[in-house]
Amino acid sequence: MKFNCSKNDLIQALQIAGRAVATKPQTPILSGIYMKASEGTLELQATDYEIGVVCKIEADVEEEGILVAPGRYFSEVSRNLPGNTVTLTNDNNDNTIHISSGSAHFTLLKMNSEEFPCIRPLNNASHFTIRDTVLKKLIRKTSFACANDETRLIFTGCLLELEEEAVRMAATNTHRLSLDQEVLEGYEGDKKQVIIPARILGELEHGLNSDIPCDVTVNISYNEISFSFDNLYLTSRLIEGQFPDYHRVIPSDFKTRVTIDTAAFMAAVNRVSLIARSSEYNIVKLDFSMGQVHISSNSPEIGHAEETVPVVIDGPDVQIAFNGTYITDVLKHVDTKEFYLSLNESLNPAAVRETEDEAFIYIVTPVRVSR
């Protein structure tokens, strides 16, 4: 194998593929990055059996070939090369990889390419196409609400729900629910529900960063999902199990709706939470009355904080308390200047909605506190 490529292109590809390199590999080969040079293209692959990434870049290929390089060392070497162009050579009869750039030359031991579990396109899979901006919005609006606790695996992923002309994504950790919906043009398949690990969705969101809009092709088999766009291909196992019926936790109506300035309220909750964060539940109390919300937190070991923000209250006054993190988390993803906070009694779930997007809803469970 012998090829020349841009150092910047190679580094970017290694950063993308490197996220799928196993940190604690089941077998040593999973710590490697698979490379295939052919017909003006360098293809890089990495997988830890849970997710897989295929990334392609342009290359001047003088001699086609396949090899597996040690992922960590190859990435570190590439980042620190002095020149703008990288030349990589390998003799099939030699166990080494030669990397040159500018005045620098490195030699790395290669790994056995026959042991690498190459990533193959999904066969016999149903598929649909979705705009990258739409998919990125669905991920951004929901995946933050997933659980981090691996003992409750089903809550560590997002539900993807497909039906004619609609695509929904939902996430919950049982204390909060985030749900968004978009129009899906051209889908003619049966209604489908799958649970996608939040990890692959995070990698996908990171990869959807092109300035030029593109389509993403999604393939779904009985236990895997893949996303293909530009020069990237990502694949992941699906989470098995039954996602809870999210419709049951969304109240049918609310007695009070409060219109709140997003930035002002988030900043105030963040400040007041400085006291509350010392406790396990980060409790922030909200008192809606007389055209304002009084925000407060208290810690016997640290002190007390309070602040008021003007609001518009439509309905009865309400006193309620939440985990402050659950409030600031969603406000980071609200795209409108103002938002609606819909409330019932102090122990009933509340809803956050954007003023200009009825499809998005965030349900959060309050915390019981003594008054």
C-alpha positions in Angstrom: 0.0 0.0 0.0 1.1 3.5 -0.7 -0.9 6.8 -0.7 -0.6 10.5 -0.2 -3.4 12.6 1.4 -4.0 15.9 3.1 -3.0 15.9 6.8 -6.0 17.9 7.8 -8.4 15.5 6.0 -6.7 12.5 7.6 -6.9 14.0 11.1 -10.5 14.9 10.7 -11.3 11.3 9.5 -9.3 9.8 12.4 -11.2 12.0 14.9 -14.5 10.7 13.5 -13.5 7.0 13.3 -11.6 7.2 16.6 -14.8 7.6 18.5 -15.7 4.0 17.7 -12.3 2.6 18.7 -12.8 0.5 21.8 -11.1 2.0 24.9 -11.2 -1.4 26.6 -11.3 -3.8 23.7 -12.7 -7.3 24.0 -9.9 -8.3 21.6 -6.8 -6.3 20.7 -7.9 -5.8 17.0 -10.7 -3.5 18.2 -8.1 -1.0 19.2 -7.1 -0.6 15.6 -8.2 1.5 12.7 -8.8 -0.4 9.4 -7.6 1.4 6.3 -8.3 0.5 2.7 -6.7 2.6 -0.2 -8.2 2.2 -3.6 -9.2 4.3 -6.7 -8.4 7.7 -5.2 -10.1 7.0 -1.9 -8.9 6.2 1.6 -11.5 4.4 3.7 -11.1 4.2 7.5 -13.2 1.9 9.7 -13.4 1.5 13.5 -15.8 -0.5 15.7 -16.2 -1.7 19.2 -19.0 -4.1 18.2 -21.6 -1.7 19.7 -21.1 1.1 17.1 -19.2 1.3 13.9 -17.9 4.1 11.7 -16.8 4.2 8.1 -15.2 7.5 6.9 -13.8 8.2 3.4 -11.4 10.9 2.2 -9.7 11.7 -1.1 -6.2 10.3 -1.5 -3.6 9.9 -4.2 -3.3 6.1 -4.2 -0.1 4.9 -5.9 -0.5 1.3 -4.6 -3.8 -0.2 -3.4 -3.9 -2.1 -0.2 -5.4 -2.9 3.2 -4.0 -2.6 6.7 -4.9 -2.1 10.3 -3.0 0.5 12.3 -2.9 0.8 16.1 -5.6 3.5 16.6 -4.2 5.5 19.5 -0.7 5.8 18.2 -1.6 6.4 14.6 -4.0 9.2 15.6 -1.4 10.8 17.8 1.3 10.6 15.2 -0.9 12.1 12.5 -1.9 15.0 14.7 1.7 15.9 15.4 3.1 15.6 11.9 4.9 18.8 10.7 3.8 18.9 7.0 0.5 19.5 5.2 0.7 16.2 3.3 1.0 12.6 4.7 2.6 9.7 2.8 1.9 6.2 4.1 3.6 3.1 2.7 3.5 -0.5 3.6 5.0 -3.6 2.1 2.9 -6.7 2.3 5.9 -8.7 3.3 6.8 -6.2 6.1 5.0 -5.9 9.4 5.5 -2.1 9.6 3.8 1.0 8.5 5.9 4.0 7.3 4.4 7.4 7.8 6.2 10.5 6.5 5.3 14.2 6.5 7.7 17.1 6.0 11.0 16.2 7.8 9.3 13.6 10.1 9.2 9.9 9.6 7.5 7.3 11.8 7.4 3.5 11.8 4.5 1.7 13.5 3.8 -2.0 13.8 0.7 -2.9 11.9 -2.0 -5.3 13.2 -3.5 -8.4 11.5 -6.1 -7.0 9.1 -7.7 -10.5 8.7 -8.9 -10.3 12.3 -10.7 -7.0 11.9 -14.5 -7.3 11.8 -15.1 -5.2 8.7 -18.3 -3.1 8.7 -20.8 -4.3 6.0 -23.9 -2.5 4.7 -27.1 -3.8 6.3 -28.9 -6.4 4.2 -32.7 -7.0 4.0 -33.3 -3.7 5.9 -36.1 -1.3 5.6 -35.0 2.2 4.8 -36.0 5.9 4.5 -34.4 9.2 3.7 -34.5 12.2 6.0 -33.0 15.7 5.7 -29.9 16.2 7.8 -31.2 19.3 9.5 -34.4 17.5 10.5 -32.6 14.6 11.9 -30.2 16.8 13.8 -33.0 18.8 15.3 -34.8 15.6 16.5 -31.6 14.3 18.2 -30.8 17.7 19.8 -34.3 18.1 21.2 -34.6 14.7 22.8 -31.4 12.8 23.4 -30.3 15.0 26.4 -33.2 13.5 28.4 -31.9 9.9 28.2 -30.7 8.1 31.3 -27.0 7.6 32.0 -27.6 4.5 34.2 -26.6 1.4 32.2 -28.6 -0.8 34.6 -31.8 0.6 32.9 -30.6 0.1 29.4 -33.9 0.8 27.7 -33.8 4.4 29.0 -30.3 5.0 27.6 -31.7 5.3 24.1 -34.2 7.4 22.1 -37.4 5.9 20.6 -37.6 6.5 16.9 -41.2 6.2 15.7 -42.0 6.1 12.0 -45.4 6.3 10.4 -46.8 7.7 7.1 -45.7 11.3 6.8 -44.4 11.6 10.4 -41.2 10.8 12.3 -41.0 11.2 16.1 -38.2 10.9 18.6 -38.7 10.5 22.3 -36.4 10.1 25.3 -37.0 9.7 29.0 -35.2 8.8 32.2 -38.5 8.3 34.0 -38.4 11.7 35.7 -38.6 13.7 32.4 -39.7 13.1 28.8 -38.6 15.0 25.7 -40.6 14.5 22.5 -40.3 16.1 19.1 -42.0 15.4 15.7 -41.3 16.3 12.1 -42.9 15.7 8.8 -41.3 12.8 6.9 -41.9 13.0 3.2 -41.9 9.9 1.0 -42.0 7.2 3.7 -44.4 4.4 2.6 -43.4 1.7 5.0 -45.3 0.2 7.9 -45.4 1.9 11.3 -42.1 1.1 13.0 -40.6 1.7 16.5 -36.9 1.2 17.4 -34.8 2.3 20.3 -31.5 3.9 19.3 -28.6 4.2 21.8 -27.9 7.8 22.8 -24.2 7.2 22.1 -24.6 6.7 18.4 -27.0 9.6 18.2 -24.4 11.8 19.8 -21.8 10.8 17.3 -24.4 11.3 14.5 -25.3 14.8 15.7 -21.6 15.6 15.8 -21.1 14.4 12.2 -24.1 16.3 10.8 -22.1 19.5 10.6 -22.0 20.3 6.9 -22.8 23.8 5.7 -24.5 22.3 2.7 -27.8 20.5 3.4 -27.9 16.8 2.5 -30.0 13.7 2.8 -29.4 11.0 5.3 -30.3 7.4 4.3 -31.4 5.4 7.3 -31.5 1.5 7.2 -33.1 -0.5 9.9 -32.8 -4.3 10.4 -34.2 -6.3 13.2 -31.3 -5.5 15.6 -29.2 -2.8 13.8 -29.5 0.7 12.4 -27.2 2.6 10.0 -27.0 6.2 8.8 -25.3 7.1 5.6 -24.5 10.6 4.3 -21.7 12.4 2.5 -18.6 10.3 3.1 -19.8 8.8 6.4 -21.5 5.6 7.4 -22.4 4.9 11.0 -24.0 1.8 12.3 -25.2 0.6 15.7 -27.0 -2.1 17.5 -30.5 -1.3 18.6 -31.7 -1.6 22.2 -34.0 -4.5 22.7 -37.2 -4.1 24.8 -40.4 -2.2 25.0 -40.2 1.6 25.3 -42.8 3.0 27.7 -46.0 4.5 26.4 -45.0 8.2 26.5 -48.6 9.3 25.7 -49.6 8.3 29.2 -47.4 10.8 30.9 -48.4 13.8 28.9 -51.3 15.6 30.7 -54.4 16.2 28.5 -54.8 19.8 29.8 -53.3 22.4 32.1 -54.9 24.9 34.4 -52.1 27.5 34.2 -49.9 28.6 31.3 -46.9 30.9 32.0 -45.1 32.8 29.3 -41.4 33.2 30.2 -38.4 34.9 28.7 -36.1 31.9 28.0 -32.6 33.5 28.5 -33.6 35.5 31.6 -35.3 32.5 33.3 -32.4 30.1 32.5 -29.8 32.6 33.8 -31.8 33.1 37.0 -32.3 29.3 37.6 -28.6 28.8 37.0 -27.7 31.4 39.6 -30.1 30.1 42.2 -29.0 26.5 41.6 -25.5 27.4 42.8 -26.8 26.8 46.3 -29.0 23.8 45.4 -26.4 21.9 43.6 -24.8 20.8 46.9 -27.8 18.5 47.4 -28.6 15.3 45.6 -31.7 16.5 43.9 -30.7 20.2 43.2 -34.1 21.4 44.3 -35.3 24.8 43.0 -38.6 26.2 44.2 -40.8 28.3 41.8 -43.6 30.5 43.1 -45.7 31.9 40.2 -47.9 34.9 41.3 -48.5 38.6 40.7 -46.9 38.7 37.3 -43.6 37.2 38.3 -41.9 33.9 39.3 -40.0 33.9 42.6 -37.1 31.4 42.3 -35.4 30.1 45.4 -33.2 27.4 46.8 -31.9 26.6 50.3 -29.2 24.5 51.8 -28.8 24.2 55.6 -25.0 23.7 55.1 -24.4 26.5 52.6 -27.1 29.2 52.6 -30.0 30.6 50.6 -30.6 32.1 47.2 -33.6 33.8 45.6 -34.4 35.8 42.5 -37.5 37.1 40.6 -38.2 37.1 36.9 -41.2 38.9 35.3 -43.7 36.5 33.6 -47.2 36.4 32.1 -49.5 34.1 34.1 -52.7 32.8 32.5 -54.6 30.9 35.2 -54.3 30.2 38.9 -51.1 30.9 40.9 -48.9 27.9 41.4 -46.1 26.9 43.8 -43.9 24.0 42.5 -40.4 22.7 42.8 -38.1 20.9 40.3 -34.7 19.5 40.0 -32.9 22.6 38.7 -30.9 20.6 36.2 -34.0 19.2 34.5 -35.1 22.8 33.9 -31.8 24.2 32.6 -31.2 21.2 30.4 -34.3 21.7 28.3 -33.9 25.5 28.1 -30.5 25.0 26.4 -32.5 23.4 23.6 -35.4 25.9 23.4 -34.9 27.9 20.2 -37.5 30.6 20.8 -37.0 33.9 22.8 -39.9 32.9 25.0 -41.4 29.6 26.1 -44.5 28.3 27.7 -44.5 26.5 31.1 -47.8 24.7 31.6 -48.8 23.7 35.1 -51.5 22.1 37.2 -51.1 21.3 40.9 -47.7 21.4 42.7 -47.2 17.6 42.5 -48.4 17.2 38.9 -46.1 17.0 35.9 -45.4 20.3 34.0 -44.8 20.9 30.4 -42.3 23.1 28.5 -43.2 24.2 25.0 -41.7 26.6 22.5 -43.9 29.5 21.5 -43.4 28.8 17.8 -43.2 25.0 17.6 -46.2 22.9 18.9 -44.5 19.6 17.9 -41.9 19.8 20.7 -42.9 19.1 24.3 -40.9 18.4 27.4 -42.6 16.9 30.5 -40.9 17.1 33.9 -42.0 15.7 37.2 -41.9 18.0 40.2 -40.2 17.3 43.5 -42.1 17.1 46.8 -40.8 19.7 49.3 -41.9 21.2 52.6 -43.2 24.7 52.4 
